[in-house]
Amino acid sequence: MIRVAILGYGNVGRHLASAIHKANDVALVQIYNRSEVTLSEQVNTVPFTYNLSTLLPADVYIIALHDDAISEFSKAVIVENALVVHTSGGVPISKLSTRNKRGVFYPLQTFTKGRMVDFSVIPICIEAESKDDLKLLQKLGRSISEKVVQIDSNERAKLHVAAVFVNNFVNHLYHNAEVILSESKLDFDLLKPLILETAHKIENLSTSEAQTGPAKRNDRKTIEKHLNLLKDNKNKAIYKLLTKSIQDTYGKEL
Ligand SMILES: NC(=O)c1ccc[n+]([C@@H]2O[C@H](COP(=O)([O-])OP(=O)(O)OC[C@H]3O[C@@H](n4cnc5c(N)ncnc54)[C@H](OP(=O)(O)O)[C@@H]3O)[C@@H](O)[C@H]2O)c1
C-alpha cells in the first residue's frame, strides 16, 4: 500500500486527491492546504491540515502548488525518508529542496475546478533520482492511469511548451473567435461542431493531413478579405503570423 499526502488543494490537488483516494493499493492519508478549503464529497473523510508541522507519515508527498511557490515550499516540507514530488510541467526537478528524496509526477491534462476528468487516459510523466523512487512513482501512476512515462526535466519543459500551444493558445483563439462573432451578434455555438471535428480528426490523420484553409490553399483574395474584416490589430497580427507559419510549412508565399 502506497501512502500519499497531497499538499495543495487547487485544481490539480483536488483532481489528484479524488483519483488517488479511489485507487487500489494506494491510501490518501492527508490533504494539506495553506488556507481552509471545502473538501469534495469523495475525500471529505481524509484528514486535512493547514499546518505543515502536522504532516502525517507518507511514502509520497505530492506538492500541487503554483509553479513559483514550489521551490521555497519544498524547503518547509520536513519528512522522514519519503519522496517529495511536484506536479508541474515547467519546473525542473532540481528546484525541489535536496532535504528530501525528489521527484516529479506531472499529469499532462488541463484541470479546472468542477470539471470531471478521466484519469485513466491521462499521461502521467514521472521523474526521480533513483530506480526505487522511479518504481514507486510508476506504481503510483499506474494506480490511476494506464499511461505512465518516464521523462526528464528537459524533455518535460519541451512537452510543456507544446502543451501550451495545443491547449492555452488554442483556447485563446477560441476566445478571439467568440469576440469576432459577438461583434456581429453571432452565436459561438455555431463553431462548436467545427472545433470538435478539428480535435477529433487528428486521432486518425497527421497534423499535415488535417490542415485545411485559405493559408494552406494560398487563397490570396480570401486572406486579404479576412485581414480587412478584422478590426482588432492584435487579431490582424495573429492572423498574419499564423498564415505565414502555415505557408512556410507548406511551401507557399503569402
Ligand atoms: N491546472 C492545470 O491544468 C495543470 C495541469 C498540469 C499541471 N499543473 C501544475 O500543477 C500545479 C498546481 O496547479 P493548479 O492549477 O492546481 O493551481 P491552483 O488551482 O491555482 O492552486 C494552487 C495551490 O497552490 C497554493 N499556493 C499558492 N502559493 C502558495 C504558497 N506560497 N504556499 C502554500 N500554498 C500556496 C494555493 O493555496 P490557496 O488555496 O491557499 O491559495 C492552491 O492550493 C502547478 O505546478 C501547475 O503547473 C496544472
The ligand as an SDF file (V2000), in Angstrom:
LIG
                    3D

 48 52  0  0  0  0  0  0  0  0999 V2000
   -4.2360   23.3500  -13.8630 N   0  0  0  0  0  0  0  0  0  0  0  0
   -3.7350   22.5610  -14.7590 C   0  0  0  0  0  0  0  0  0  0  0  0
   -4.3540   22.3360  -15.7810 O   0  0  0  0  0  0  0  0  0  0  0  0
   -2.4060   21.8760  -14.5280 C   0  0  0  0  0  0  0  0  0  0  0  0
   -2.0980   20.7390  -15.2780 C   0  0  0  0  0  0  0  0  0  0  0  0
   -0.9240   20.0330  -15.0180 C   0  0  0  0  0  0  0  0  0  0  0  0
   -0.0380   20.5090  -14.0380 C   0  0  0  0  0  0  0  0  0  0  0  0
   -0.3510   21.6600  -13.3510 N   0  0  0  0  0  0  0  0  0  0  0  0
    0.6070   22.0970  -12.3070 C   0  0  0  0  0  0  0  0  0  0  0  0
    0.0640   21.7830  -11.0300 O   0  0  0  0  0  0  0  0  0  0  0  0
    0.4340   22.7900  -10.0730 C   0  0  0  0  0  0  0  0  0  0  0  0
   -0.8000   23.3550   -9.4130 C   0  0  0  0  0  0  0  0  0  0  0  0
   -1.5960   23.9800  -10.3990 O   0  0  0  0  0  0  0  0  0  0  0  0
   -3.1460   24.3130  -10.1300 P   0  0  0  0  0  0  0  0  0  0  0  0
   -3.7450   24.6440  -11.4510 O   0  0  0  0  0  0  0  0  0  0  0  0
   -3.7260   23.2330   -9.2960 O   0  0  0  0  0  0  0  0  0  0  0  0
   -3.0190   25.6440   -9.2660 O   0  0  0  0  0  0  0  0  0  0  0  0
   -4.1810   26.3790   -8.4450 P   0  0  0  0  0  0  0  0  0  0  0  0
   -5.5060   25.7870   -8.7300 O   0  0  0  0  0  0  0  0  0  0  0  0
   -4.0080   27.8290   -8.6840 O   0  0  0  0  0  0  0  0  0  0  0  0
   -3.8200   26.0210   -6.9290 O   0  0  0  0  0  0  0  0  0  0  0  0
   -2.6310   26.4720   -6.4030 C   0  0  0  0  0  0  0  0  0  0  0  0
   -2.4750   25.9560   -4.9890 C   0  0  0  0  0  0  0  0  0  0  0  0
   -1.2290   26.4730   -4.5250 O   0  0  0  0  0  0  0  0  0  0  0  0
   -1.4430   27.0140   -3.2320 C   0  0  0  0  0  0  0  0  0  0  0  0
   -0.3950   28.0230   -3.0360 N   0  0  0  0  0  0  0  0  0  0  0  0
   -0.0100   29.0040   -3.8760 C   0  0  0  0  0  0  0  0  0  0  0  0
    1.0390   29.6740   -3.3860 N   0  0  0  0  0  0  0  0  0  0  0  0
    1.3460   29.0670   -2.1980 C   0  0  0  0  0  0  0  0  0  0  0  0
    2.3390   29.2680   -1.2030 C   0  0  0  0  0  0  0  0  0  0  0  0
    3.2480   30.2550   -1.3500 N   0  0  0  0  0  0  0  0  0  0  0  0
    2.3500   28.4530   -0.1220 N   0  0  0  0  0  0  0  0  0  0  0  0
    1.4440   27.4610    0.0270 C   0  0  0  0  0  0  0  0  0  0  0  0
    0.4760   27.2190   -0.8750 N   0  0  0  0  0  0  0  0  0  0  0  0
    0.4290   28.0090   -1.9680 C   0  0  0  0  0  0  0  0  0  0  0  0
   -2.8480   27.5440   -3.2460 C   0  0  0  0  0  0  0  0  0  0  0  0
   -3.3270   27.6690   -1.9280 O   0  0  0  0  0  0  0  0  0  0  0  0
   -4.5760   28.6410   -1.5520 P   0  0  0  0  0  0  0  0  0  0  0  0
   -5.8090   27.8310   -1.8300 O   0  0  0  0  0  0  0  0  0  0  0  0
   -4.3870   28.9280   -0.1280 O   0  0  0  0  0  0  0  0  0  0  0  0
   -4.4360   29.8550   -2.4410 O   0  0  0  0  0  0  0  0  0  0  0  0
   -3.5430   26.4160   -4.0220 C   0  0  0  0  0  0  0  0  0  0  0  0
   -3.8240   25.3160   -3.1800 O   0  0  0  0  0  0  0  0  0  0  0  0
    1.2750   23.8060  -10.8290 C   0  0  0  0  0  0  0  0  0  0  0  0
    2.6250   23.4720  -10.6540 O   0  0  0  0  0  0  0  0  0  0  0  0
    0.8700   23.6000  -12.2820 C   0  0  0  0  0  0  0  0  0  0  0  0
    1.9150   23.9370  -13.1780 O   0  0  0  0  0  0  0  0  0  0  0  0
   -1.5020   22.3560  -13.5630 C   0  0  0  0  0  0  0  0  0  0  0  0
  1  2  1  0
  2  3  2  0
  2  4  1  0
  4  5  1  0
  4 48  2  0
  5  6  2  0
  6  7  1  0
  7  8  2  0
  8  9  1  0
  8 48  1  0
  9 10  1  0
  9 46  1  0
 10 11  1  0
 11 12  1  0
 11 44  1  0
 12 13  1  0
 13 14  1  0
 14 15  2  0
 14 16  1  0
 14 17  1  0
 17 18  1  0
 18 19  2  0
 18 20  1  0
 18 21  1  0
 21 22  1  0
 22 23  1  0
 23 24  1  0
 23 42  1  0
 24 25  1  0
 25 26  1  0
 25 36  1  0
 26 27  1  0
 26 35  1  0
 27 28  2  0
 28 29  1  0
 29 30  1  0
 29 35  2  0
 30 31  1  0
 30 32  2  0
 32 33  1  0
 33 34  2  0
 34 35  1  0
 36 37  1  0
 36 42  1  0
 37 38  1  0
 38 39  2  0
 38 40  1  0
 38 41  1  0
 42 43  1  0
 44 45  1  0
 44 46  1  0
 46 47  1  0
M  CHG  2   8   1  16  -1
M  END
$$$$
